[in-house]
Amino acid sequence: MKVKASLKSLKNRPGSQVVRRRGRVYVINKHNPRFKARQG
């Protein structure tokens, strides 16, 4: 799993969406599943 340092640079990739699960903030990408991140 490829992880970027900041969520902001990941969320402006095409196809990515920001999801809140159990109080954590995740960035998931359906088009390119390599780009995932977690914060909190």
mmCIF file as Biopython writes it, N, C-alpha, C and O atoms, coordinates in Angstrom:
data_model
#
loop_
_atom_site.group_PDB
_atom_site.id
_atom_site.type_symbol
_atom_site.label_atom_id
_atom_site.label_alt_id
_atom_site.label_comp_id
_atom_site.label_asym_id
_atom_site.label_entity_id
_atom_site.label_seq_id
_atom_site.pdbx_PDB_ins_code
_atom_site.Cartn_x
_atom_site.Cartn_y
_atom_site.Cartn_z
_atom_site.occupancy
_atom_site.B_iso_or_equiv
_atom_site.auth_seq_id
_atom_site.auth_asym_id
_atom_site.pdbx_PDB_model_num
ATOM 1   N N  . MET A ? 1  ? 0.844   -1.181 0.000   1.0 0.0 1  A 1 
ATOM 2   C CA . MET A ? 1  ? 0.000   0.000  0.000   1.0 0.0 1  A 1 
ATOM 3   C C  . MET A ? 1  ? 0.882   1.235  0.000   1.0 0.0 1  A 1 
ATOM 4   O O  . MET A ? 1  ? 1.761   1.392  0.847   1.0 0.0 1  A 1 
ATOM 5   N N  . LYS A ? 2  ? 0.633   2.103  -0.960  1.0 0.0 2  A 1 
ATOM 6   C CA . LYS A ? 2  ? 1.429   3.320  -1.079  1.0 0.0 2  A 1 
ATOM 7   C C  . LYS A ? 2  ? 0.775   4.417  -0.251  1.0 0.0 2  A 1 
ATOM 8   O O  . LYS A ? 2  ? -0.424  4.664  -0.382  1.0 0.0 2  A 1 
ATOM 9   N N  . VAL A ? 3  ? 1.549   5.069  0.593   1.0 0.0 3  A 1 
ATOM 10  C CA . VAL A ? 3  ? 0.981   6.043  1.522   1.0 0.0 3  A 1 
ATOM 11  C C  . VAL A ? 3  ? 1.673   7.385  1.336   1.0 0.0 3  A 1 
ATOM 12  O O  . VAL A ? 3  ? 2.900   7.469  1.377   1.0 0.0 3  A 1 
ATOM 13  N N  . LYS A ? 4  ? 0.874   8.448  1.130   1.0 0.0 4  A 1 
ATOM 14  C CA . LYS A ? 4  ? 1.426   9.795  1.022   1.0 0.0 4  A 1 
ATOM 15  C C  . LYS A ? 4  ? 1.434   10.453 2.390   1.0 0.0 4  A 1 
ATOM 16  O O  . LYS A ? 4  ? 0.709   10.042 3.295   1.0 0.0 4  A 1 
ATOM 17  N N  . ALA A ? 5  ? 2.259   11.475 2.530   1.0 0.0 5  A 1 
ATOM 18  C CA . ALA A ? 5  ? 2.372   12.142 3.821   1.0 0.0 5  A 1 
ATOM 19  C C  . ALA A ? 5  ? 1.139   12.978 4.122   1.0 0.0 5  A 1 
ATOM 20  O O  . ALA A ? 5  ? 0.682   13.008 5.265   1.0 0.0 5  A 1 
ATOM 21  N N  . SER A ? 6  ? 0.590   13.657 3.117   1.0 0.0 6  A 1 
ATOM 22  C CA . SER A ? 6  ? -0.552  14.523 3.403   1.0 0.0 6  A 1 
ATOM 23  C C  . SER A ? 6  ? -1.776  14.043 2.644   1.0 0.0 6  A 1 
ATOM 24  O O  . SER A ? 6  ? -1.687  13.572 1.510   1.0 0.0 6  A 1 
ATOM 25  N N  . LEU A ? 7  ? -2.920  14.176 3.300   1.0 0.0 7  A 1 
ATOM 26  C CA . LEU A ? 7  ? -4.172  13.772 2.673   1.0 0.0 7  A 1 
ATOM 27  C C  . LEU A ? 7  ? -4.598  14.742 1.592   1.0 0.0 7  A 1 
ATOM 28  O O  . LEU A ? 7  ? -5.317  14.373 0.664   1.0 0.0 7  A 1 
ATOM 29  N N  . LYS A ? 8  ? -4.155  15.978 1.712   1.0 0.0 8  A 1 
ATOM 30  C CA . LYS A ? 8  ? -4.605  16.997 0.767   1.0 0.0 8  A 1 
ATOM 31  C C  . LYS A ? 8  ? -4.098  16.706 -0.642  1.0 0.0 8  A 1 
ATOM 32  O O  . LYS A ? 8  ? -4.823  16.910 -1.617  1.0 0.0 8  A 1 
ATOM 33  N N  . SER A ? 9  ? -2.859  16.232 -0.755  1.0 0.0 9  A 1 
ATOM 34  C CA . SER A ? 9  ? -2.341  15.948 -2.085  1.0 0.0 9  A 1 
ATOM 35  C C  . SER A ? 9  ? -2.962  14.689 -2.659  1.0 0.0 9  A 1 
ATOM 36  O O  . SER A ? 9  ? -3.001  14.519 -3.877  1.0 0.0 9  A 1 
ATOM 37  N N  . LEU A ? 10 ? -3.450  13.799 -1.792  1.0 0.0 10 A 1 
ATOM 38  C CA . LEU A ? 10 ? -4.100  12.592 -2.307  1.0 0.0 10 A 1 
ATOM 39  C C  . LEU A ? 10 ? -5.530  12.849 -2.739  1.0 0.0 10 A 1 
ATOM 40  O O  . LEU A ? 10 ? -6.017  12.221 -3.679  1.0 0.0 10 A 1 
ATOM 41  N N  . LYS A ? 11 ? -6.207  13.766 -2.064  1.0 0.0 11 A 1 
ATOM 42  C CA . LYS A ? 11 ? -7.628  13.894 -2.368  1.0 0.0 11 A 1 
ATOM 43  C C  . LYS A ? 11 ? -7.890  14.635 -3.666  1.0 0.0 11 A 1 
ATOM 44  O O  . LYS A ? 11 ? -9.009  14.576 -4.176  1.0 0.0 11 A 1 
ATOM 45  N N  . ASN A ? 12 ? -6.897  15.339 -4.229  1.0 0.0 12 A 1 
ATOM 46  C CA . ASN A ? 12 ? -7.165  15.927 -5.532  1.0 0.0 12 A 1 
ATOM 47  C C  . ASN A ? 12 ? -6.691  15.050 -6.679  1.0 0.0 12 A 1 
ATOM 48  O O  . ASN A ? 12 ? -6.602  15.521 -7.813  1.0 0.0 12 A 1 
ATOM 49  N N  . ARG A ? 13 ? -6.385  13.795 -6.412  1.0 0.0 13 A 1 
ATOM 50  C CA . ARG A ? 13 ? -6.176  12.843 -7.502  1.0 0.0 13 A 1 
ATOM 51  C C  . ARG A ? 13 ? -7.532  12.442 -8.081  1.0 0.0 13 A 1 
ATOM 52  O O  . ARG A ? 13 ? -8.528  12.449 -7.357  1.0 0.0 13 A 1 
ATOM 53  N N  . PRO A ? 14 ? -7.595  12.094 -9.363  1.0 0.0 14 A 1 
ATOM 54  C CA . PRO A ? 14 ? -8.886  11.695 -9.928  1.0 0.0 14 A 1 
ATOM 55  C C  . PRO A ? 14 ? -9.373  10.381 -9.340  1.0 0.0 14 A 1 
ATOM 56  O O  . PRO A ? 14 ? -8.619  9.415  -9.220  1.0 0.0 14 A 1 
ATOM 57  N N  . GLY A ? 15 ? -10.643 10.368 -8.979  1.0 0.0 15 A 1 
ATOM 58  C CA . GLY A ? 15 ? -11.254 9.143  -8.473  1.0 0.0 15 A 1 
ATOM 59  C C  . GLY A ? 15 ? -11.108 8.917  -6.992  1.0 0.0 15 A 1 
ATOM 60  O O  . GLY A ? 15 ? -11.576 7.898  -6.484  1.0 0.0 15 A 1 
ATOM 61  N N  . SER A ? 16 ? -10.479 9.823  -6.280  1.0 0.0 16 A 1 
ATOM 62  C CA . SER A ? 16 ? -10.292 9.592  -4.852  1.0 0.0 16 A 1 
ATOM 63  C C  . SER A ? 16 ? -11.413 10.243 -4.071  1.0 0.0 16 A 1 
ATOM 64  O O  . SER A ? 16 ? -11.976 11.253 -4.493  1.0 0.0 16 A 1 
ATOM 65  N N  . GLN A ? 17 ? -11.731 9.658  -2.934  1.0 0.0 17 A 1 
ATOM 66  C CA . GLN A ? 17 ? -12.764 10.216 -2.082  1.0 0.0 17 A 1 
ATOM 67  C C  . GLN A ? 17 ? -12.331 10.100 -0.632  1.0 0.0 17 A 1 
ATOM 68  O O  . GLN A ? 17 ? -11.620 9.169  -0.253  1.0 0.0 17 A 1 
ATOM 69  N N  . VAL A ? 18 ? -12.768 11.053 0.169   1.0 0.0 18 A 1 
ATOM 70  C CA . VAL A ? 18 ? -12.429 11.109 1.581   1.0 0.0 18 A 1 
ATOM 71  C C  . VAL A ? 18 ? -13.573 10.477 2.363   1.0 0.0 18 A 1 
ATOM 72  O O  . VAL A ? 18 ? -14.733 10.851 2.193   1.0 0.0 18 A 1 
ATOM 73  N N  . VAL A ? 19 ? -13.240 9.519  3.217   1.0 0.0 19 A 1 
ATOM 74  C CA . VAL A ? 19 ? -14.235 8.742  3.951   1.0 0.0 19 A 1 
ATOM 75  C C  . VAL A ? 19 ? -13.906 8.814  5.430   1.0 0.0 19 A 1 
ATOM 76  O O  . VAL A ? 19 ? -12.740 8.715  5.814   1.0 0.0 19 A 1 
ATOM 77  N N  . ARG A ? 20 ? -14.933 8.986  6.269   1.0 0.0 20 A 1 
ATOM 78  C CA . ARG A ? 20 ? -14.728 8.935  7.716   1.0 0.0 20 A 1 
ATOM 79  C C  . ARG A ? 20 ? -15.273 7.621  8.237   1.0 0.0 20 A 1 
ATOM 80  O O  . ARG A ? 20 ? -16.453 7.313  8.074   1.0 0.0 20 A 1 
ATOM 81  N N  . ARG A ? 21 ? -14.395 6.845  8.869   1.0 0.0 21 A 1 
ATOM 82  C CA . ARG A ? 21 ? -14.812 5.568  9.458   1.0 0.0 21 A 1 
ATOM 83  C C  . ARG A ? 21 ? -14.246 5.474  10.854  1.0 0.0 21 A 1 
ATOM 84  O O  . ARG A ? 21 ? -13.035 5.568  11.054  1.0 0.0 21 A 1 
ATOM 85  N N  . ARG A ? 22 ? -15.134 5.285  11.825  1.0 0.0 22 A 1 
ATOM 86  C CA . ARG A ? 22 ? -14.738 5.111  13.235  1.0 0.0 22 A 1 
ATOM 87  C C  . ARG A ? 22 ? -13.834 6.248  13.718  1.0 0.0 22 A 1 
ATOM 88  O O  . ARG A ? 22 ? -12.857 6.027  14.434  1.0 0.0 22 A 1 
ATOM 89  N N  . GLY A ? 23 ? -14.185 7.462  13.309  1.0 0.0 23 A 1 
ATOM 90  C CA . GLY A ? 23 ? -13.421 8.613  13.775  1.0 0.0 23 A 1 
ATOM 91  C C  . GLY A ? 23 ? -12.113 8.851  13.058  1.0 0.0 23 A 1 
ATOM 92  O O  . GLY A ? 23 ? -11.421 9.823  13.361  1.0 0.0 23 A 1 
ATOM 93  N N  . ARG A ? 24 ? -11.751 7.999  12.120  1.0 0.0 24 A 1 
ATOM 94  C CA . ARG A ? 24 ? -10.537 8.212  11.350  1.0 0.0 24 A 1 
ATOM 95  C C  . ARG A ? 24 ? -10.917 8.707  9.971   1.0 0.0 24 A 1 
ATOM 96  O O  . ARG A ? 24 ? -12.019 8.450  9.485   1.0 0.0 24 A 1 
ATOM 97  N N  . VAL A ? 25 ? -10.001 9.414  9.349   1.0 0.0 25 A 1 
ATOM 98  C CA . VAL A ? 25 ? -10.234 9.954  8.015   1.0 0.0 25 A 1 
ATOM 99  C C  . VAL A ? 25 ? -9.394  9.141  7.040   1.0 0.0 25 A 1 
ATOM 100 O O  . VAL A ? 25 ? -8.174  9.057  7.185   1.0 0.0 25 A 1 
ATOM 101 N N  . TYR A ? 26 ? -10.042 8.544  6.047   1.0 0.0 26 A 1 
ATOM 102 C CA . TYR A ? 26 ? -9.356  7.734  5.050   1.0 0.0 26 A 1 
ATOM 103 C C  . TYR A ? 26 ? -9.521  8.372  3.689   1.0 0.0 26 A 1 
ATOM 104 O O  . TYR A ? 26 ? -10.524 9.029  3.411   1.0 0.0 26 A 1 
ATOM 105 N N  . VAL A ? 27 ? -8.520  8.171  2.840   1.0 0.0 27 A 1 
ATOM 106 C CA . VAL A ? 27 ? -8.649  8.530  1.435   1.0 0.0 27 A 1 
ATOM 107 C C  . VAL A ? 27 ? -8.549  7.228  0.656   1.0 0.0 27 A 1 
ATOM 108 O O  . VAL A ? 27 ? -7.546  6.521  0.750   1.0 0.0 27 A 1 
ATOM 109 N N  . ILE A ? 28 ? -9.588  6.909  -0.116  1.0 0.0 28 A 1 
ATOM 110 C CA . ILE A ? 28 ? -9.575  5.711  -0.940  1.0 0.0 28 A 1 
ATOM 111 C C  . ILE A ? 28 ? -9.778  6.114  -2.383  1.0 0.0 28 A 1 
ATOM 112 O O  . ILE A ? 28 ? -10.395 7.139  -2.675  1.0 0.0 28 A 1 
ATOM 113 N N  . ASN A ? 29 ? -9.255  5.304  -3.280  1.0 0.0 29 A 1 
ATOM 114 C CA . ASN A ? 29 ? -9.311  5.616  -4.698  1.0 0.0 29 A 1 
ATOM 115 C C  . ASN A ? 29 ? -9.750  4.363  -5.454  1.0 0.0 29 A 1 
ATOM 116 O O  . ASN A ? 29 ? -9.082  3.329  -5.414  1.0 0.0 29 A 1 
ATOM 117 N N  . LYS A ? 30 ? -10.891 4.478  -6.145  1.0 0.0 30 A 1 
ATOM 118 C CA . LYS A ? 30 ? -11.395 3.323  -6.878  1.0 0.0 30 A 1 
ATOM 119 C C  . LYS A ? 30 ? -10.628 3.117  -8.186  1.0 0.0 30 A 1 
ATOM 120 O O  . LYS A ? 30 ? -10.406 1.980  -8.600  1.0 0.0 30 A 1 
ATOM 121 N N  . HIS A ? 31 ? -10.227 4.201  -8.833  1.0 0.0 31 A 1 
ATOM 122 C CA . HIS A ? 31 ? -9.553  4.075  -10.123 1.0 0.0 31 A 1 
ATOM 123 C C  . HIS A ? 31 ? -8.162  3.501  -9.957  1.0 0.0 31 A 1 
ATOM 124 O O  . HIS A ? 31 ? -7.739  2.645  -10.733 1.0 0.0 31 A 1 
ATOM 125 N N  . ASN A ? 32 ? -7.451  3.972  -8.948  1.0 0.0 32 A 1 
ATOM 126 C CA . ASN A ? 32 ? -6.081  3.508  -8.717  1.0 0.0 32 A 1 
ATOM 127 C C  . ASN A ? 32 ? -5.971  3.118  -7.244  1.0 0.0 32 A 1 
ATOM 128 O O  . ASN A ? 32 ? -5.646  3.971  -6.418  1.0 0.0 32 A 1 
ATOM 129 N N  . PRO A ? 33 ? -6.228  1.868  -6.892  1.0 0.0 33 A 1 
ATOM 130 C CA . PRO A ? 33 ? -6.321  1.465  -5.485  1.0 0.0 33 A 1 
ATOM 131 C C  . PRO A ? 33 ? -5.003  1.544  -4.733  1.0 0.0 33 A 1 
ATOM 132 O O  . PRO A ? 33 ? -4.957  1.269  -3.534  1.0 0.0 33 A 1 
ATOM 133 N N  . ARG A ? 34 ? -3.921  1.919  -5.429  1.0 0.0 34 A 1 
ATOM 134 C CA . ARG A ? 34 ? -2.639  2.055  -4.731  1.0 0.0 34 A 1 
ATOM 135 C C  . ARG A ? 34 ? -2.648  3.228  -3.767  1.0 0.0 34 A 1 
ATOM 136 O O  . ARG A ? 34 ? -1.967  3.204  -2.742  1.0 0.0 34 A 1 
ATOM 137 N N  . PHE A ? 35 ? -3.425  4.259  -4.097  1.0 0.0 35 A 1 
ATOM 138 C CA . PHE A ? 35 ? -3.361  5.486  -3.322  1.0 0.0 35 A 1 
ATOM 139 C C  . PHE A ? 35 ? -4.365  5.430  -2.184  1.0 0.0 35 A 1 
ATOM 140 O O  . PHE A ? 35 ? -5.559  5.658  -2.372  1.0 0.0 35 A 1 
ATOM 141 N N  . LYS A ? 36 ? -3.855  5.123  -1.003  1.0 0.0 36 A 1 
ATOM 142 C CA . LYS A ? 36 ? -4.697  5.095  0.191   1.0 0.0 36 A 1 
ATOM 143 C C  . LYS A ? 36 ? -3.960  5.845  1.277   1.0 0.0 36 A 1 
ATOM 144 O O  . LYS A ? 36 ? -2.730  5.884  1.299   1.0 0.0 36 A 1 
ATOM 145 N N  . ALA A ? 37 ? -4.722  6.442  2.178   1.0 0.0 37 A 1 
ATOM 146 C CA . ALA A ? 37 ? -4.097  7.138  3.287   1.0 0.0 37 A 1 
ATOM 147 C C  . ALA A ? 37 ? -5.041  7.123  4.466   1.0 0.0 37 A 1 
ATOM 148 O O  . ALA A ? 37 ? -6.249  6.934  4.325   1.0 0.0 37 A 1 
ATOM 149 N N  . ARG A ? 38 ? -4.450  7.330  5.650   1.0 0.0 38 A 1 
ATOM 150 C CA . ARG A ? 38 ? -5.246  7.348  6.863   1.0 0.0 38 A 1 
ATOM 151 C C  . ARG A ? 38 ? -4.732  8.481  7.725   1.0 0.0 38 A 1 
ATOM 152 O O  . ARG A ? 38 ? -3.531  8.744  7.774   1.0 0.0 38 A 1 
ATOM 153 N N  . GLN A ? 39 ? -5.657  9.156  8.412   1.0 0.0 39 A 1 
ATOM 154 C CA . GLN A ? 39 ? -5.255  10.197 9.352   1.0 0.0 39 A 1 
ATOM 155 C C  . GLN A ? 39 ? -6.130  10.116 10.572  1.0 0.0 39 A 1 
ATOM 156 O O  . GLN A ? 39 ? -7.346  9.961  10.461  1.0 0.0 39 A 1 
ATOM 157 N N  . GLY A ? 40 ? -5.520  10.222 11.748  1.0 0.0 40 A 1 
ATOM 158 C CA . GLY A ? 40 ? -6.260  10.208 12.999  1.0 0.0 40 A 1 
ATOM 159 C C  . GLY A ? 40 ? -6.345  8.851  13.646  1.0 0.0 40 A 1 
ATOM 160 O O  . GLY A ? 40 ? -6.946  8.711  14.710  1.0 0.0 40 A 1 
#
